[in-house]
Every structure is written in structure tokens, then in C-alpha cells.
Amino acid sequence: MKAKIRIKIILALTLFVLVSILSVLIWTHRDTFLALIDPTYNYQEPYNMLLREKEADLMESQQYQINPIKMGHGCGSAKVKYQSSDETIATVDKNGLLTALKPGYCEITLTSRKIVRVMKINIFEKPQQLSLDRNEATIRVKDRYQIEYEVTPEESFQKVSFTIGDEEILSVDEQGMVRALKEGSTTVEVMTGNGLKQTVSFEVESEAARMSFAKSSLVILLGRDNTQKVTIGNEEQVGAVTYSSTNPKVASVGQDGRVSALSVGKTTIWANSANGLRCSYKVEVKISDIQIPVVCVPMMKDHIFQCNTAFQSINADAHVLYKSADEKIASVSADGLITANGYGNTVITAYSSDGKDKVDIRVEVSNRFVANGLDVSKWQGGISLSDWQKVKSQGFDFAYLRMAYSTLTKGYQDQYFKANYRNAKAAGLDVGIYHYVMCTDEESALEEAMSLLYHLSRDNYQFEYPIMMDFEHYSQTSLPADTQQLIIKKYCDTLRQAGYDVVLYSPASNLRKLDKEFLKQYGPKGTDLAGVALAQWSTLNANLHYKGTYTIWQYTSDGKVAGLRGRIDMDLALFDYPSYSRENHLNGY
């Protein structure tokens, strides 16, 4: 009898343990089970609360509405409690309305469920005087002018606003950088937070006369023609343009700018205007021409790299051949696939079969992390799993996929993103996403970041590489460095609060304007690297054009990849992001 009771007790305890384990599994994976039971079930991310601003500068007596961003499951009913660390400096009511009482520093703590966020508040005294260095200025269309102002005393609230009389004539950003849009007269009013005002009167004259060529050099095959038209600013002032060649026996040029290649050699094509303006570009006439996107390839041992050469020739049967100076270090196949066999440096030579051209590629094999990648978007169309497998077989380790582009221009999620994500992962590639943004101030940067977070919340994505903020439009790179950094900070900080790593993608010409120490705050923790994806195509050595640190280099926008359509952006990753993301539980890990 006692044995039967023991058996029943053991069975009951076993059943209890099994039910408990099953309950935990069901609760942990409840969204998967619910989706199986009800296909219409809409998964929601766990509740989270983010700050729109981590820090605010205010003036005494000023009020400020704190509006945290609530997102995820149950966000509509979630309540927020606000608490000031020093109510003699600033108070905050139950709705988040802050009142600045006197100069000083305090912190506002926001608590919602188990989430706690802290906002830093700096309060300054009211300004006593506002002065300008000039009250009148004359500029030309497309020129820029920085309004210089001084608010005193120095310890007072320094922020000012700018108001334009006629927005068709001028534009102005938050830092007082004016851009002339068309001829005319107008004013810009400068005002402090407590109402002190000064005015700058502007006269905008016609655009300055200028002209230039888009490219500084061209290669033209013998017997062929090419045209590079001159770009003109203010055609009336520039006047008629004539063209000439410094060596017409090599290449002649017509008065429509068309260049005819007559013999092998080099020359310079000049454009000369009636009012004395000049510009030029170099021309080389060749029989065969080999172009490569990168002259130095860093590799890890046992890795492969596809040498994507572009070849043209007047000889129909000419083609590209390859050879290695030391196959113990790196060998190369007939189609340009380089294999790193041992540590050291060697040279791979790409040469034309007719002997008319050759290019050397330096290969450096070491134990330093290097990964080969590329970028794709809807412009490559639908990419099948078999095509992604072809990409992998050519030595590519990772792919950056465009997930979305700017909400400010009716943006949306890239139509091929989900399929690309699924197939690239299945083919064994690591993945990152890029977001083409158009934000030109902090408010729009926040809007862009929140839009991306919305897209990210719709599935359980995992990315080995950081989110890339694609910041390259002229409307952004033409802004002052301080303004750019405020925009970048707002966007990146918003995503980092949500658990994502971020890098800034921008051309070298723009990155040179930005503070290198500022960019390092977005680099991998524990390193001295900046969180930068450097776009530099016109050189075979990125360091010639940018002296700062970076973790990713986009070295060409004109790559060719079997299995993919069109021109392909190609990258080198110089930091082990896949391990970093997993170890630090970033980007969905």
C-alpha cells in the first residue's frame, strides 16, 4: 500500500514538473504559439519607454513639456511618474510639464512600470543683451553666410531663433547659417529666449560666374569619342565657352566638347569662357584599359576575395589574365578569385592578353580581422537564395541591406528587404541594415529614428553588423558641422537607447568637417575606433583622404558581382562586429 502511494506521489510530482516546464515554454514563446493558433495574431515588442531628449538647456521661468516615447505591448495604458531631484531649481507636474525656477542643474526621473529614465536639466539666467557683428550683408545666389551674434552675460541662456522675412530669397538653419536662394532683399530677425531682437538686412545678387567638369580625368580607347560637358554657374556672366586640347595629335576636341582619341598618349582638355574663366580635365588614350576598385587588399588567412576588374579594349579577342608573385602567400584563379594561403605581403598582377595594360594589386595577409561585404537595395531587384549563395561563393562575408528610406520624402520599407534578409541569412552571410535619411534638424532626425524602430519592431530581426545611418545628401552635408553633429547624435542616441549599435555612413569630404572625438562615441566600446562607415571611391587608399579612424570602408560604387544586377557598392569591415554584437547583446542578440 505504501509503495502505491509513493508511486502516485512521484507521478504527481513528475506531472507537476512537466506542466511547469511546459507552462514556462509556452509563456516564453507565447507569440510563436499564438501565431500558430491564430494567423491574424499581431506580435508586439515588450513595453519600452525612450526619451526624446536626454538633456535640455532652459532659461529661468521657462516651461518645458517632457514627452517620452512609449512603445510596445500595452504602451497606450502605461502611466509615467515624474520626479525632480531638486524642486528649488525645477518642478515637474504629473503630466510632465517642467517649470524652470532658477539657474542650476537637476535631474528629472521618469518611471513607467519597471523602466526608469533620467533626463538632465541645465537652467540658465535670462540674457541681458544681444548684439550682431553686422546688421547688413550682401551675398550671391547659392552662397552661404554665417550670422555671428553674441548673447551676454556669457552664463545666460545662449539659444536664439531666426526668422526670415521672405523664405523664397533665403533659408537659415538653427545655427544661423544662411543660404541665398534667389535675387532680392529680405531680413533675418535674431531673437533670444526672452524676446531680445536684432535684425540683419540682406541683399542677394545674381549667382557668381563659375564653371567646372564633373570628372578630373578620363580614359578613352583609341579611335573612340567621349564627351564631358562643362557645368556652368550663371551662364550670362560666363559667356561663350570654347574648348582646346594641349596635344591635339593624341586627342582633338570639338566646340561641342566631344573628344576624339587619335593616338596613344596623354593630353589635357581645357574649357575657356569669354570672361576668362578656365577649367580642365586629363585624358589618356589607350588600346586596352584595366580598372580596379582597390589597389591594396587586406585579407585573413584561408579567406577569398574576388578581384572585380573592369576591362575594355579595341582588340575584340583581348581579355584579362592574372598572376601572383608568391602563391605561398596568395594565389589567384583565372577569373580573379584571390585565396590567402599564408601570412605576408605579395602582389597580384592583372594584365591584358594583348600586353597593352596591367595593374598591380597588393595583397596583405595577416591575423587582423577583415571581412568583405556589399550593399543592396530594391535597385538590384529580387535576389534569390541561389543568387545569394553565388555571392557567398565569391568571398563575401556580409551584406548591408537597405531596410527603409526617409519618411520625410514619403519613404517606406524597401520592397525587397524581407526576402533579402531571409535569403542572405540562409546563404550564410552576416547582415547589417542601412537607412537612407533626409533629416536636416533634430526633430526630423528623431522622426526618422522612430520610423526605423517601427519597422524593426515588426519582426524578430538579428543583425551582426550595426545599423548604418546613411547621411550623404547635399542638404545634410552642406550644413555646419555643429548642426550635423546634433542631427547625428539625436538619431544615433535614439536607436542606441533601444539596443541597437549604429555607425555613420558619409563621404570622406564630409567626415573631415566633423569632430573625430565626437564620432568615437559611436565606435565599439573598449576601442579607439570611430563608429564610421567611410565612403571613399575615387582613391585606392582611403587614408589619403581621411585621417580619422573608421570600422567600415566602402571602396567602390561600381562593383560587379555574379548573381546580382547592376553596379554594386562594396565594403571592407575592419572590426569584428559579428562577435561584438553577440557578446554585447546588440541588434537583436
Disulfide bonds with the S-S distance in Angstrom:
none
